[in-house]
Amino acid sequence: MMWLVTGANGQVGSELKLLLGTSAVYVDRTELDISDELAVKNFLGNNRFEGIINCAAYTAVDKAEDEPEEADKANHLGPKWLAKYGKYIIHISTDYVFDGTSHVPYREDDQTNPVSEYGKTKLAGEKAVMEQAETAIIIRTAWVYSSYGNNFVKTMLRLGRERESLNVVCDQIGSPTYAGDLAKAIVKILPQIHRNRKEIYHFTNEGVCSWYDFAVAIMELAGLPCKVYPIESKNYPFKAKRPYYSVLNKKKIKDVFCLQIRHWRNALSDIV
């Protein structure tokens, strides 16, 4: 039996291709519009899969404020139909389901309270998956980067080569996640998942930093002379509100699946 990987050309999907190889079928939006219920029903009805790993998402946080319906299609309706007709799903979610007012790492059962359209649609997707699927694993992650697609690390490397200095926010705290490490964790837990159970887990690389700290580390590891200066969020023109603190507690996923997770700086050094 094969796995279906949706959002296959994204960061996590691209890493899963390297790990799962021919044991999975990979689709992106051009091959399967997951927000189209009939298309999903027909596709899953015509193909037999062990389960679905849903990496598809609308991740343009600021743009989602102007396009809430588009964000909802990808982040809520898509996971809903995949869970309804696929029954067995591993779904990738986000730290942005929290409001960021905590001062200790968020546990899976902590109260959610998204403060952006992106976060709201992702939370709606989580709820739909839990309602519709027979077997579901939701993995919340944060600050994802890789050598694929658009992400903070690639942007900093590009700007670091083009500019002498940059301003980066210092009052948003979280944990970076290398998509390759997340993909490896997913592959490791696949044979350990219990059928007919629904669980939420948190996964990021170990350690905590601000976006400013993250940017400084990127410049250091890349050997770029670009100076990075800290600024407060109020001085940066974000359209969408971000959680100020969104560190995720990973004890549950480490204990249940015997995972060892490396520090974000070690993971970053590999890709930079």
C-alpha positions as CSV (number, residue, x, y, z in Angstrom):
1,M,0.0,0.0,0.0
2,M,1.2,3.5,-0.9
3,W,1.1,6.7,1.0
4,L,-0.3,9.9,-0.5
5,V,1.6,13.1,0.1
6,T,-0.2,16.3,-0.6
7,G,1.6,19.6,-1.0
8,A,4.4,17.5,-2.3
9,N,6.4,20.5,-3.8
10,G,6.4,22.4,-0.5
11,Q,9.2,22.3,2.0
12,V,8.1,19.2,4.0
13,G,6.7,17.5,1.0
14,S,9.9,17.8,-0.9
15,E,11.9,16.4,2.0
16,L,9.4,13.5,2.3
17,K,10.1,12.7,-1.4
18,L,13.7,12.0,-0.6
19,L,12.8,9.7,2.3
20,L,9.8,7.8,1.1
21,G,10.8,7.6,-2.6
22,T,8.6,5.1,-4.5
23,S,6.6,4.1,-1.4
24,A,4.4,7.2,-1.9
25,V,2.4,9.1,-4.5
26,Y,3.1,12.9,-4.6
27,V,0.6,15.5,-5.7
28,D,0.4,19.3,-5.6
29,R,-2.5,21.6,-6.3
30,T,-2.2,21.2,-10.1
31,E,-2.8,17.5,-9.8
32,L,-5.3,17.5,-6.9
33,D,-7.2,20.6,-5.6
34,I,-7.8,19.4,-2.0
35,S,-10.4,22.1,-1.4
36,D,-12.6,20.5,-4.1
37,E,-14.7,17.9,-2.3
38,L,-15.7,16.0,-5.4
39,A,-12.2,15.9,-6.7
40,V,-10.8,14.5,-3.5
41,K,-13.6,12.0,-3.2
42,N,-13.0,10.7,-6.8
43,F,-9.2,10.7,-6.4
44,L,-9.2,8.7,-3.2
45,G,-12.0,6.5,-4.4
46,N,-10.0,5.6,-7.5
47,N,-6.7,5.0,-5.7
48,R,-6.0,3.0,-2.6
49,F,-3.6,4.5,-0.1
50,E,-2.3,3.4,3.3
51,G,-2.9,6.9,4.5
52,I,-2.4,10.6,3.7
53,I,0.4,12.9,4.8
54,N,-1.0,16.4,4.3
55,C,1.7,19.0,3.8
56,A,-0.5,21.3,1.7
57,A,-1.2,24.7,3.2
58,Y,-1.8,28.4,2.5
59,T,1.1,29.9,4.5
60,A,1.2,33.5,3.4
61,V,0.4,34.9,6.8
62,D,-0.1,38.6,5.9
63,K,-1.8,37.9,2.6
64,A,-4.3,35.7,4.4
65,E,-5.7,38.8,6.1
66,D,-6.8,39.9,2.6
67,E,-7.7,36.5,1.3
68,P,-9.3,34.6,4.2
69,E,-11.5,32.5,1.9
70,E,-8.4,31.3,-0.1
71,A,-6.6,30.5,3.2
72,D,-9.7,28.7,4.4
73,K,-9.9,26.5,1.3
74,A,-6.3,25.2,1.7
75,N,-6.1,25.2,5.5
76,H,-9.6,24.1,6.5
77,L,-11.6,22.6,3.7
78,G,-8.7,20.7,2.1
79,P,-7.8,18.8,5.3
80,K,-11.6,18.3,6.0
81,W,-12.1,16.5,2.7
82,L,-8.8,14.5,2.9
83,A,-9.8,13.3,6.4
84,K,-13.4,12.5,5.4
85,Y,-12.6,10.4,2.3
86,G,-9.1,9.2,3.2
87,K,-9.9,8.3,6.8
88,Y,-6.2,7.9,7.8
89,I,-4.3,11.2,7.9
90,I,-1.2,12.9,9.2
91,H,-1.8,16.6,9.1
92,I,0.8,19.4,9.5
93,S,-0.4,22.4,11.6
94,T,1.2,25.4,13.2
95,D,2.2,27.2,16.4
96,Y,-0.1,30.1,15.2
97,V,-3.1,28.4,16.6
98,F,-1.9,29.9,19.9
99,D,-2.1,33.6,20.8
100,G,1.5,33.9,22.2
101,T,0.6,35.2,25.6
102,S,2.1,32.2,27.4
103,H,5.5,32.3,29.0
104,V,6.1,28.6,29.1
105,P,6.1,26.2,26.1
106,Y,2.7,25.3,24.8
107,R,1.4,21.8,25.4
108,E,-0.9,20.0,23.0
109,D,-3.9,20.4,25.3
110,D,-3.4,24.1,26.0
111,Q,-6.1,26.6,25.1
112,T,-5.9,27.7,21.4
113,N,-6.7,31.3,20.5
114,P,-5.3,32.3,17.0
115,V,-4.8,36.0,16.4
116,S,-4.6,35.9,12.6
117,E,-6.7,34.6,9.7
118,Y,-3.9,32.1,9.0
119,G,-4.0,30.8,12.5
120,K,-7.8,30.7,12.5
121,T,-8.0,28.7,9.3
122,K,-5.3,26.3,10.5
123,L,-7.2,25.7,13.7
124,A,-10.4,25.1,11.7
125,G,-8.5,22.5,9.7
126,E,-7.3,20.8,12.9
127,K,-10.9,20.5,14.2
128,A,-12.2,19.2,10.8
129,V,-9.5,16.5,10.7
130,M,-10.3,15.4,14.3
131,E,-14.0,15.3,13.4
132,Q,-13.8,13.6,10.0
133,A,-10.9,11.1,10.2
134,E,-10.9,7.6,11.7
135,T,-7.2,7.8,12.4
136,A,-5.5,11.2,12.7
137,I,-2.1,12.6,13.8
138,I,-1.9,16.3,13.9
139,I,1.7,17.7,14.1
140,R,2.0,21.4,15.0
141,T,5.3,22.9,14.0
142,A,6.8,26.3,13.6
143,W,9.3,28.5,11.7
144,V,9.9,25.9,9.0
145,Y,12.8,26.3,6.6
146,S,14.6,24.2,4.0
147,S,16.5,24.4,0.8
148,Y,13.1,24.3,-1.0
149,G,10.6,27.0,-1.6
150,N,10.5,30.4,0.1
151,N,11.4,30.7,3.8
152,F,13.2,32.9,6.3
153,V,16.6,31.3,6.0
154,K,16.7,31.7,2.2
155,T,15.5,35.3,2.4
156,M,18.1,36.2,5.0
157,L,20.9,34.6,2.9
158,R,19.8,36.6,-0.1
159,L,19.5,39.9,1.7
160,G,22.7,39.2,3.6
161,R,24.5,39.1,0.2
162,E,22.8,42.2,-1.1
163,R,22.8,44.5,1.9
164,E,25.2,45.8,4.5
165,S,22.6,45.7,7.3
166,L,19.1,44.4,8.2
167,N,16.5,45.1,10.8
168,V,14.8,42.0,12.3
169,V,12.2,41.7,15.0
170,C,13.5,40.6,18.4
171,D,10.3,40.3,20.4
172,Q,8.8,37.2,18.7
173,I,10.1,34.1,20.3
174,G,9.9,30.5,19.0
175,S,11.8,27.5,17.7
176,P,13.0,27.1,14.1
177,T,12.3,23.8,12.4
178,Y,14.3,22.3,9.6
179,A,11.8,20.6,7.3
180,G,14.2,17.7,6.8
181,D,14.1,16.9,10.5
182,L,10.4,17.1,10.6
183,A,10.1,14.8,7.6
184,K,12.4,12.2,9.2
185,A,10.3,12.4,12.4
186,I,7.1,11.7,10.3
187,V,8.7,8.7,8.6
188,K,9.9,7.3,11.9
189,I,6.4,7.5,13.5
190,L,4.5,6.0,10.5
191,P,4.9,2.4,11.7
192,Q,4.1,3.3,15.3
193,I,0.8,4.9,14.7
194,H,-2.2,3.2,16.3
195,R,-5.2,2.8,14.1
196,N,-8.5,4.4,15.1
197,R,-6.8,6.9,17.4
198,K,-6.6,10.7,17.1
199,E,-3.7,12.6,18.6
200,I,-2.1,16.0,18.5
201,Y,1.7,16.4,18.8
202,H,4.2,19.2,18.7
203,F,7.5,19.1,16.8
204,T,10.2,21.7,16.3
205,N,13.9,21.6,16.6
206,E,15.2,22.0,20.2
207,G,16.1,25.4,21.6
208,V,14.5,28.8,21.6
209,C,15.3,32.1,19.9
210,S,13.9,35.3,18.4
211,W,13.8,36.0,14.7
212,Y,16.7,38.4,15.4
213,D,18.8,35.6,17.0
214,F,17.9,33.4,14.1
215,A,19.0,36.0,11.6
216,V,22.3,36.6,13.4
217,A,23.0,32.9,13.4
218,I,22.3,32.6,9.7
219,M,24.8,35.4,8.9
220,E,27.4,33.9,11.2
221,L,27.1,30.4,9.8
222,A,27.1,31.7,6.2
223,G,30.1,33.9,6.8
224,L,28.3,37.0,5.7
225,P,29.4,40.4,6.9
226,C,25.8,41.8,6.9
227,K,25.0,43.5,10.3
228,V,21.6,42.5,11.9
229,Y,19.9,45.0,14.2
230,P,17.0,44.2,16.6
231,I,13.7,46.0,16.3
232,E,10.4,45.7,18.0
233,S,7.4,44.2,16.2
234,K,5.5,47.5,16.5
235,N,8.1,49.1,14.3
236,Y,7.7,46.5,11.5
237,P,4.7,46.8,9.2
238,F,3.1,43.3,9.7
239,K,-0.4,43.1,8.4
240,A,-1.3,40.1,10.4
241,K,-0.7,39.9,14.2
242,R,1.8,37.3,15.3
243,P,2.1,35.4,18.6
244,Y,4.9,36.9,20.7
245,Y,5.8,33.6,22.3
246,S,5.0,30.4,20.5
247,V,7.5,27.8,21.8
248,L,6.0,24.3,21.6
249,N,6.5,21.6,24.3
250,K,7.7,18.5,22.5
251,K,7.8,16.0,25.4
252,K,4.7,14.1,24.2
253,I,6.1,13.2,20.7
254,K,9.6,12.4,22.1
255,D,8.2,10.1,24.8
256,V,5.6,8.3,22.6
257,F,7.8,7.7,19.6
258,C,11.2,7.7,21.2
259,L,12.4,10.7,19.2
260,Q,15.7,12.5,19.7
261,I,15.5,16.0,18.3
262,R,18.6,18.1,17.6
263,H,19.1,21.8,18.5
264,W,18.0,24.3,15.8
265,R,21.5,25.7,15.4
266,N,22.9,22.3,14.6
267,A,20.2,21.8,12.0
268,L,20.7,25.2,10.6
269,S,24.4,24.7,10.1
270,D,23.7,21.7,7.9
271,I,21.6,23.7,5.4
272,V,23.6,27.0,5.5
